[in-house]
Amino acid sequence: SGKFFVGGNWKCNGTKESISKLISDLNAAKLEPDVDVVVAPPFLYIDQVKNSITDRIEVSAQNSWVGKGGAFTGEISVEQLKDTGCKWVILGHSERRHIIGENDEFIGKKAAYALSQGVGVIACIGELLQEREAGKTFDVCFQQLKAYADAVPSWDNIVIAYEPVWAIGTGKVATPEQAQEVHVAVRDWLKKNVSAEVASKTRIIYGGSVNGSNCAELAKKEDIDGFLVGGASLKGPEFAVIVNSVT
Ligand code: 13P
């Protein structure tokens, strides 16, 4: 449902030099036309990326401040993201939830504020290994979804990224069946709790150890509408393979 969407989350990686090389590789890559392609550099490099990357690729931030900018030392506001040409922001990433300690309510507020300013939200959800093993995968994902749903006035500019924490940066990708099962559950949740229209229109992308070799199998699944890619997005040619896995 919806146009295939592939995001590259560069996380806290890169230097001016390595990013310049990555941009050249991305600019040179042949990308399937019918895919939304987005890269999310660290804040410091957004301007560099925006000024040198092809218009074919949109730019996202990896986080944003929860409200209007001002006296918030060390934060970056949505207004500033807009000023530098960011169309998207990744929110609720597991690294921010579990390492930095952001909670559902805070993330929901961030999402609502970004949307109010016209910036799209890549809204991450996903369970820890112990939660999966305890049979709580759906409960955890639904609770995280509810926090977004309670906070946002509209789902028009939201992409949901299902990223099981045990699959992130571990090389242990979810099987296509495991990912599909959760994506279907998320869509059902949206249908019951938001609307049938939002359920069918909202893109649900998968993240967690996606690479050039496993993307094709995942992309075949009906409810996998794209990917959020970490490590493999730092290599231009491999990221292009993932973009081009659209079926
Ligand atoms: P990896 O692709 O490195 O597992 O990271 C996934 C991720 O967290 C994307 O946001």
Residues whose N, C-alpha, C, O or C-beta is under 5 A from the ligand:
A	BS01	13P	N9 A167 I168 G169 T170 G207 G208 S209 V210 L228 V229 G230 G231 A232
